[in-house]
Amino acid sequence: MAAPTKGPRLGGGPAHERLMLANLAAALFTHKSIKTTETKAKRMRPLVERLITFAKRGDLHARRRVLATIGDKSVVHELFTEIAPLVELREGGYTRITKLGFRKGDNASMVQIELVLEPVSPKPKSAKKSAKAEGSVAVEEAPAEEAPVDEAPVATESAEQAEAIDAETAEVTAEEASTDEAAAETK
């Protein structure tokens, strides 16, 4: 008998293990929450996550891949029509494992594994990524005309400093115009 490649051994052989995990996954999709041993839940989690990812894709090939694992068409239909839309915005982490204690007979660690179907709020983008994105947008979308400059300079600036700033802006605008013309000629 071939030993499983990773994780603890469940059942008699690899085929029995696949069937057991598929049945646990089908029960999880049907009932949204099941009580099982910690070992089975930890082995089932990657399978369930992968099947939900297929369901989020929603195409025929993904449906057939899920049907290859779970033979019950009604469970697959429920996964694709009810569960997948609820986790559409979630990027992984579709299951939650909660420890319940130990089983009375053999002292096995029992857990409750459930689907996380609460709506997810999108994470705010990090400051570095948003700053880079804004910087690239600003470079790509240079304004055609300058915004009107305040007529009265700020009290801390002298008239000479204001004229120097106006001259620099005029030079930058002239350089941008020449680079735009050069880029248009190369195309």
C-alpha positions as CSV (number, residue, x, y, z in Angstrom):
1,M,0.0,0.0,0.0
2,A,1.4,3.4,-1.0
3,A,1.8,5.9,1.8
4,P,0.3,9.5,1.3
5,T,2.9,12.0,0.2
6,K,2.3,14.6,2.9
7,G,0.4,15.1,6.1
8,P,-1.0,12.5,8.5
9,R,-2.4,9.3,7.1
10,L,-6.1,9.0,7.1
11,G,-7.9,5.8,6.4
12,G,-6.6,2.6,4.8
13,G,-5.1,3.9,1.6
14,P,-4.8,6.9,-0.7
15,A,-8.0,6.1,-2.6
16,H,-9.9,5.9,0.7
17,E,-8.4,9.1,1.9
18,R,-9.4,11.0,-1.3
19,L,-13.0,9.7,-1.0
20,M,-13.2,10.6,2.7
21,L,-11.9,14.1,2.1
22,A,-14.3,14.5,-0.9
23,N,-17.2,13.5,1.3
24,L,-16.2,15.8,4.1
25,A,-15.9,18.7,1.5
26,A,-19.4,17.9,0.1
27,A,-20.8,17.9,3.7
28,L,-19.1,21.2,4.3
29,F,-20.6,22.7,1.2
30,T,-24.1,21.4,2.0
31,H,-24.2,22.3,5.7
32,K,-21.7,25.3,5.7
33,S,-20.2,24.0,9.0
34,I,-19.2,20.5,10.2
35,K,-17.6,19.0,13.3
36,T,-14.7,16.7,12.7
37,T,-11.2,15.8,14.0
38,E,-8.5,18.4,13.8
39,T,-6.4,16.2,11.5
40,K,-9.2,15.7,9.0
41,A,-10.0,19.4,9.0
42,K,-6.4,20.4,8.4
43,R,-6.1,17.9,5.5
44,M,-9.5,19.0,4.1
45,R,-8.8,22.8,4.1
46,P,-6.6,23.0,1.0
47,L,-9.0,20.8,-1.0
48,V,-12.0,23.0,-0.1
49,E,-10.0,26.2,-0.8
50,R,-9.1,24.9,-4.2
51,L,-12.6,23.8,-5.1
52,I,-14.0,27.2,-4.1
53,T,-11.4,28.9,-6.3
54,F,-12.6,26.8,-9.2
55,A,-16.2,27.7,-8.4
56,K,-15.3,31.4,-8.4
57,R,-14.0,31.0,-12.0
58,G,-17.4,29.6,-12.9
59,D,-16.6,28.2,-16.3
60,L,-17.4,24.8,-17.7
61,H,-13.9,23.4,-17.2
62,A,-13.8,24.5,-13.6
63,R,-17.2,22.8,-13.0
64,R,-15.9,19.6,-14.5
65,R,-12.8,19.7,-12.4
66,V,-14.9,20.1,-9.2
67,L,-17.2,17.3,-10.4
68,A,-14.1,15.0,-10.7
69,T,-13.6,15.4,-7.0
70,I,-17.2,15.7,-5.7
71,G,-19.5,13.4,-7.6
72,D,-22.8,14.9,-6.4
73,K,-24.1,17.3,-9.0
74,S,-26.5,19.0,-6.5
75,V,-23.6,19.9,-4.2
76,V,-21.5,21.2,-7.1
77,H,-24.5,23.3,-8.3
78,E,-24.9,24.7,-4.8
79,L,-21.2,25.5,-4.6
80,F,-21.2,27.4,-7.9
81,T,-24.5,29.2,-7.5
82,E,-24.7,30.0,-3.8
83,I,-21.3,29.8,-2.2
84,A,-19.1,31.2,-5.0
85,P,-21.0,34.6,-5.3
86,L,-20.7,35.1,-1.5
87,V,-16.9,34.7,-1.5
88,E,-16.3,36.5,-4.9
89,L,-14.4,39.4,-3.4
90,R,-12.4,37.3,-0.8
91,E,-8.9,36.4,-1.9
92,G,-8.5,33.1,-0.1
93,G,-9.2,32.1,3.5
94,Y,-12.6,30.7,2.7
95,T,-12.6,28.4,5.8
96,R,-12.3,28.8,9.5
97,I,-11.3,26.1,12.0
98,T,-12.4,26.5,15.6
99,K,-11.1,24.1,18.3
100,L,-13.9,22.5,20.4
101,G,-12.0,20.3,22.8
102,F,-11.4,16.5,23.0
103,R,-13.7,13.6,22.0
104,K,-14.9,11.6,25.0
105,G,-14.1,8.1,23.6
106,D,-10.5,8.4,22.2
107,N,-9.5,11.9,23.3
108,A,-9.1,13.0,19.7
109,S,-8.9,16.8,19.2
110,M,-12.3,18.0,17.7
111,V,-12.8,21.1,15.7
112,Q,-15.5,22.8,13.8
113,I,-14.7,23.8,10.2
114,E,-17.0,26.3,8.6
115,L,-17.2,28.4,5.5
116,V,-16.4,32.1,5.9
117,L,-19.3,33.7,4.1
118,E,-19.3,37.2,5.7
119,P,-18.8,40.0,3.2
120,V,-15.2,41.2,3.0
121,S,-14.3,44.8,3.0
122,P,-11.4,45.5,0.5
123,K,-8.1,46.3,2.1
124,P,-6.9,49.9,1.6
125,K,-3.9,50.0,-0.7
126,S,-0.6,50.6,0.9
127,A,0.9,54.1,0.8
128,K,3.9,53.0,-1.3
129,K,1.8,51.4,-4.0
130,S,-0.6,54.3,-4.2
131,A,2.2,56.9,-4.3
132,K,3.9,55.0,-7.2
133,A,0.5,54.7,-9.0
134,E,-0.2,58.5,-8.5
135,G,3.3,59.4,-9.6
136,S,3.1,57.3,-12.8
137,V,-0.4,58.8,-13.6
138,A,0.9,62.3,-13.1
139,V,3.8,61.7,-15.5
140,E,1.5,60.2,-18.1
141,E,-1.2,62.8,-17.9
142,A,0.6,66.1,-18.0
143,P,-1.9,69.0,-18.2
144,A,-2.2,70.7,-21.6
145,E,-2.6,74.1,-20.0
146,E,-1.2,75.5,-16.7
147,A,-3.5,76.3,-13.9
148,P,-3.9,80.0,-13.2
149,V,-1.2,81.2,-10.8
150,D,-2.2,83.4,-7.9
151,E,-1.6,87.0,-8.7
152,A,-0.4,88.0,-5.3
153,P,2.7,86.2,-4.1
154,V,2.8,84.8,-0.6
155,A,4.1,87.3,2.0
156,T,7.2,85.2,2.7
157,E,8.2,85.1,-1.0
158,S,9.7,88.1,-2.6
159,A,8.8,89.3,-6.1
160,E,12.1,88.0,-7.5
161,Q,11.5,84.5,-6.2
162,A,8.1,84.5,-7.7
163,E,9.5,85.5,-11.1
164,A,12.2,82.8,-10.9
165,I,9.5,80.2,-10.2
166,D,7.5,81.4,-13.1
167,A,10.5,81.2,-15.4
168,E,11.2,77.6,-14.3
169,T,7.7,76.5,-14.9
170,A,7.8,78.0,-18.4
171,E,11.0,76.1,-19.1
172,V,9.5,72.8,-17.9
173,T,6.4,73.3,-20.0
174,A,8.6,74.0,-23.1
175,E,10.6,70.9,-22.4
176,E,7.4,68.8,-22.1
177,A,6.1,70.2,-25.3
178,S,9.3,69.3,-27.2
179,T,9.4,65.8,-25.8
180,D,5.7,65.3,-26.8
181,E,6.5,66.5,-30.3
182,A,9.6,64.2,-30.5
183,A,7.5,61.2,-29.3
184,A,4.8,62.0,-31.9
185,E,7.4,62.1,-34.7
186,T,8.9,58.7,-33.7
187,K,5.5,57.0,-33.9
